């Protein structure tokens, strides 16, 4: 209840939001609630995926931008992003 109130007030006060999603847990109920609040208040937002390097089979690409590292991943890792 109290976290719901915090999310609701926060979505009303911000000009833009960054919603961080742990890729290992996916969309949890509070994440969906936050998305609904942001959409209902018409707050612009960006979704940032966290811990992508922990996907099974992720090939480490030191100092590479995420776009380049993503292109170098095996097919089964790329399919994880589609699910």
N, C-alpha and C positions, 0 to 999 in steps of 0.2 A: 504493500500500500504506500509506504513512504517513498520507496524508490520510484513508483509510478508517478507520484506527485512531483518528485525532482525532475524526472524526464519530461513531464508535461510543462512545468515551468521553464525548464531549460530550452525546450523547443520553441517556446513563445518569445524568449529573450534574444535568441541568436540571429545573426544575419546569414550565416552559413554554418553547416554542421559537417563534421567528419565522423562517420559511423565506422568504427573499427570492428571487424568480424574475424574471430579466430577460425581459420580454415579447418582446424581439426574438430571443431564443435559445430560448425555450420550456423544456420539461423535458429537461434534459441528463442523462446517466447518473448523475452525482454527485447531482443533485437527486432523482432516483428512488431512489437508494440512501439518501439522507437521509430521504425519506418512509417508506421501508420500515423503517429503524431506529427512527424516531419511533413508528410504528404498533406495531412489535414490542415496544417498551418501554412502550407505552401512555402516551406523553408527549403532553400536549395541545399543539397547535400552531396557528399562524395562518399562512396563506400571503399574502405581500405581493407584489403585482406592481410591478416597478420599470420605469421608462422608458415608461409608457403614453403619454406625450405625444409619443413618437417614432414612433407608428404613422402610417403614410401617411394624410394627410387629417385628422389630429387638429386640431380647432378649439380654439385657445387661449382659455381663459376665466379671465382674471387674477383671482386671489384667490377663486375659486369653490371650494366643497367638491367633492370628487371625484364625489359623487352628482349634483350639479347640472351639473357639466361633462360627465359621461357622458350625461346626458339631452339635451344640446345637440349631440351628435356626429352626423355624417351616417350614414346607414344602412350604408354599406360599412365604416365604422370599427367600428360596433357588431357587425357580422358577424365581424370579426377576433377578438372575444372568444368567439364561439361555436365557433371552430375550434380 
